[in-house]
Amino acid sequence: MPKIDPKLCIGCRACSNACPSNAIVIKDDLIQGTRSIVLDLSHCIGCRACGEVCIKDAIEFIEEIELVSLSMGNLTEEVTLKLAKCPICGNFSEFTEKQIEEAKKALTDLPGEFIEEIMKYLPLCRKCRRRYLLMNASELSLLKFMLKAF
């Protein structure tokens, strides 16, 4: 049976997306700013798909289930993470703080200006991200138009 390590889990949703039996469900609370990863062992079919896709190896598999847990009906496990706040409007982003930190580590091989640009975009909420993309797209279109004129 799977067990999620809350210290390693970044809340990326890969396990939930891979689970064919919906034993892992993601719940975002945009008011409290939290993401809960809920594992319901009563739905788990033991396929191990969740562990195979976990980029942080945060899911381990335990062969023996404690009978005490089963008899008490404790078949769910929940990991709660903090969502990042949008630096523009203050609403919560769709990414966890741990995901953003992980992205920073993964981007270290890129030139500095690319990292800065990506890191401006990443913590934005959906609404501000759309505005940011539209603003940059219109600037790019204007630039292309100006280049054609010369």
BAMAR-239855 format. One record per residue (C-alpha): residue number from 1; x, y, z. Coordinates in nm, 4 decimals, decimal comma, m for minus. Each point is the difference from the previous one (the first is absolute). Layout:
# BAMAR-239855
R   nr        px        py        pz
R  NUM         X         Y         Z
...
This chain:
# BAMAR-239855
R   nr        px        py        pz
R    1    0,0000    0,0000    0,0000
R    2    0,1268    0,3514   m0,0772
R    3    0,1067    0,2485    0,2655
R    4    0,0739    0,3654   m0,0794
R    5    0,2969    0,1658    0,1679
R    6   m0,1147    0,3571    0,0804
R    7    0,3604    0,1226    0,0191
R    8    0,0718   m0,1052   m0,3592
R    9   m0,3378    0,0630   m0,1663
R   10   m0,0167    0,3286   m0,1946
R   11   m0,3683   m0,0317   m0,0989
R   12    0,0569   m0,0230   m0,3746
R   13   m0,3116   m0,2137   m0,0643
R   14    0,1877   m0,2663   m0,1978
R   15   m0,1090   m0,2793    0,2360
R   16   m0,3638    0,1035   m0,0170
R   17    0,0081    0,0226   m0,3793
R   18    0,1575   m0,3470   m0,0276
R   19   m0,2311   m0,1789    0,2451
R   20   m0,2542   m0,2052   m0,1998
R   21   m0,2249   m0,0598    0,3010
R   22   m0,0100    0,3604    0,1308
R   23    0,1513   m0,1098    0,3290
R   24    0,1976    0,3265    0,0059
R   25   m0,2023    0,3197   m0,0216
R   26    0,1319    0,3571   m0,0018
R   27   m0,2030    0,2700    0,1732
R   28    0,1012    0,3647   m0,0290
R   29   m0,1408    0,2471    0,2504
R   30    0,0550    0,3404   m0,1594
R   31   m0,1409    0,1771    0,3075
R   32    0,2374   m0,1622    0,2519
R   33    0,2811   m0,0322   m0,2539
R   34    0,0538   m0,3729    0,0372
R   35    0,0216   m0,3078   m0,2191
R   36   m0,0973   m0,3310    0,1555
R   37    0,1120   m0,3270   m0,1506
R   38   m0,2457   m0,2598    0,1295
R   39    0,0846   m0,3692   m0,0324
R   40   m0,2945   m0,2350    0,0570
R   41    0,1326   m0,3527    0,0388
R   42   m0,3501   m0,1446   m0,0373
R   43    0,0176    0,1013   m0,3683
R   44    0,3633   m0,1034   m0,0594
R   45    0,0435   m0,2989   m0,2326
R   46    0,3744   m0,0324    0,0693
R   47    0,1107    0,0778   m0,3569
R   48    0,2907    0,2229    0,1167
R   49   m0,0595    0,2506   m0,2824
R   50    0,0148    0,2863    0,2503
R   51    0,3480   m0,0947    0,1155
R   52    0,1281   m0,0458   m0,3540
R   53   m0,0884    0,3576   m0,1010
R   54    0,1048    0,1758    0,3215
R   55    0,2962    0,2208   m0,0926
R   56    0,1054    0,0401    0,3643
R   57   m0,0311   m0,3671    0,1023
R   58   m0,2425    0,1161    0,2673
R   59   m0,2105   m0,3159   m0,0212
R   60    0,1248   m0,3170    0,1574
R   61   m0,1771   m0,3323    0,0012
R   62   m0,0596   m0,1877    0,3213
R   63   m0,0698   m0,3684   m0,0383
R   64   m0,1464   m0,0462    0,3469
R   65   m0,2986    0,2016    0,1126
R   66   m0,0488    0,0388    0,3701
R   67   m0,3114   m0,1889    0,0976
R   68   m0,0707    0,2598    0,2663
R   69   m0,0350    0,2669   m0,2698
R   70   m0,2333   m0,2154   m0,2045
R   71   m0,2179   m0,0941    0,2942
R   72   m0,0354    0,3629    0,1048
R   73   m0,1065    0,1016   m0,3498
R   74    0,2998    0,2261   m0,0497
R   75    0,0329   m0,0499   m0,3754
R   76    0,0760    0,3558   m0,1057
R   77    0,3183    0,1969    0,0160
R   78    0,0245    0,3723   m0,0679
R   79    0,2974    0,2200   m0,0806
R   80   m0,0627    0,3757    0,0077
R   81    0,2277    0,2508   m0,1700
R   82   m0,0064    0,3788   m0,0295
R   83   m0,0912    0,1568   m0,3334
R   84    0,2185    0,2838   m0,1258
R   85   m0,1460    0,3512    0,0060
R   86   m0,0229    0,2031   m0,3166
R   87    0,2404    0,2953    0,0397
R   88   m0,2270    0,2241   m0,2087
R   89   m0,3500   m0,0415    0,1456
R   90    0,0618   m0,2021    0,3186
R   91   m0,2289   m0,2891   m0,1002
R   92    0,1328   m0,3524    0,0220
R   93    0,1741   m0,1608   m0,2940
R   94   m0,0681   m0,3482   m0,1337
R   95    0,3536   m0,1009    0,1012
R   96    0,1246   m0,0890    0,3454
R   97    0,2902    0,1829    0,1602
R   98    0,1956   m0,3254   m0,0230
R   99   m0,0661   m0,0246   m0,3752
R  100    0,1372    0,3507   m0,0527
R  101    0,3115   m0,0791    0,2031
R  102    0,0471   m0,3199   m0,2009
R  103   m0,0353    0,1966   m0,3256
R  104    0,2709    0,2438    0,1142
R  105    0,2371   m0,2913    0,0587
R  106   m0,0829   m0,1559   m0,3377
R  107    0,0606    0,3261   m0,1884
R  108    0,3549    0,0604    0,1198
R  109    0,1520   m0,1122   m0,3325
R  110   m0,1792    0,2731   m0,1976
R  111    0,1441    0,3492   m0,0578
R  112   m0,0933    0,2439    0,2781
R  113   m0,2383    0,2142   m0,2062
R  114   m0,2102   m0,3062   m0,0891
R  115   m0,0185   m0,1076    0,3638
R  116   m0,1143    0,3481    0,1033
R  117   m0,2707    0,0049   m0,2682
R  118   m0,1292   m0,3465    0,0891
R  119    0,0055    0,0743    0,3719
R  120   m0,2100    0,3156   m0,0577
R  121   m0,2600   m0,2086   m0,1797
R  122   m0,0070   m0,3158    0,2126
R  123   m0,1544    0,1223    0,3300
R  124   m0,2755    0,2007   m0,1693
R  125   m0,3635   m0,0999    0,0460
R  126   m0,1896   m0,1008   m0,3154
R  127   m0,1583    0,3414   m0,0454
R  128    0,3264    0,1924    0,0269
R  129    0,1820   m0,2605   m0,2123
R  130   m0,2538    0,0554   m0,2799
R  131    0,0495    0,3768    0,0207
R  132    0,3776   m0,0428    0,0021
R  133   m0,0070   m0,2287   m0,3041
R  134   m0,2387    0,2269   m0,1907
R  135    0,2111    0,3033    0,0816
R  136    0,3183   m0,1715   m0,1184
R  137   m0,1738   m0,1406   m0,3099
R  138   m0,1242    0,3456   m0,0997
R  139    0,3491    0,1466    0,0541
R  140    0,1470   m0,2762   m0,2152
R  141   m0,2581    0,0622   m0,2751
R  142    0,0763    0,3714    0,0068
R  143    0,3726   m0,0717   m0,0206
R  144   m0,0489   m0,2338   m0,2990
R  145   m0,2177    0,2638   m0,1714
R  146    0,2645    0,2669    0,0573
R  147    0,2775   m0,2258   m0,1332
R  148   m0,1987   m0,0670   m0,3192
R  149   m0,0501    0,3739   m0,0528
R  150    0,3769    0,0605   m0,0159
